């Protein structure tokens, strides 16, 4: 087997392995695996450039590596968006969703209020994948993000407090929404229905979900099938900056 064929197979296997263990390992290990994928990918490109006539058909090789470009983009899409933002590139395809700065402040203010009072909440922000299917399960709101309104929705014993709020752009579009809970058996038993619903929606869409525990008041983030528990208000802001490009 040709050396480049071996390299292609290694990249495929490493990429599949990194993706498959994402939910079962720490984010640091997952990021390290993604780094190895990038390194192998660059090495492969250099091999093709340096050895263009090394006893293989260039066109056939290009066909072989074409899917790698797709896998590569999928695995490092978050980093690509961050680099684009750092460089000042504002491409529509890279900006899955936008939320204005004053609306971020209102959102964080509401979450902080709910957390301090141990009021359970489930807030999902739509990104590139449409959430119309889930929006329709709730009660239409269609109001700008407002800390007082958002906090009131989750007050105990109110009709909509048990469901999820869905935010689209700068607006609260629906409340009392239903999400299918995750069926991942690795989720700790102590996590309740809100956390399972938050993880569940992050497994089938690219949405970012904020969860406030009514038992502890802890703030958690569910995104890409991963749950980050007990984060600070500052970490919440960083998540909004990272995943909601503006």
ABEGO torsion letter per residue (X at the ends): XBAAAAAAAAAAAAAAAAAAAAAABBAAAAAAAAAAAAAAAAAAAAAAAABAABGBBAAAAAAAAAAAAAAAAAAAAAAAAAAAAAAGBBBAAABABBBBAAAAAAAAAAAAAAAAAGBBBBBBBBBABBAAAAAAABBBAGBBBBAAAAAAAABBGBAAAABBBBBBEABBABBGBBBBBBABAABBAABBAAAAAAAAAAAABABBBBBBBAAAGBBBBBBGGBBBBGBBAAAAAAAAAAABBX
